[in-house]
Amino acid sequence: MPRLKEIYEELDFVSDRISTQVRTIALSVLALAWLFLAGGKGRPELPAQPGRPLLLGVAGVSVLVLVADYLQYVCGYLATNAVRDAAEAARKDTAEFDYGDWRYRARTGLFWLKQILTAVAAGGILFAVVEALLASQ
């Protein structure tokens, strides 16, 4: 049976991997949307061009994913630094996170928000491509 310390380490590992995947998906969706929007020689050939407003929306959501990812880490830094400051001021060697602190709650909320936005962006680009593929039928 794993110890609580091992569970925390696993959660750190998994959440880091999720964040990496979120960034990869968001950048890929943004690149694909840009490819369809910019057109040109290297653009994939589809029976119909995906709708410009949908592609712009998908690109915008992808940018929001990246902003939420960044802000999650900023809030994490601020929350951790506040705990460190409090421990140093009290001359303590150990400290506890204040899970009710707005910085900690914002960090958690942004973690989930970026995943939801990633699903919306990925679903949006998939919808745009499928819609363009089915337009000729």
Secondary structure as UniProt FT lines:
FT   HELIX           4..38
FT   TURN            41..42
FT   HELIX           52..89
FT   TURN            90..91
FT   TURN            99..100
FT   HELIX           102..134
FT   TURN            135..136
//
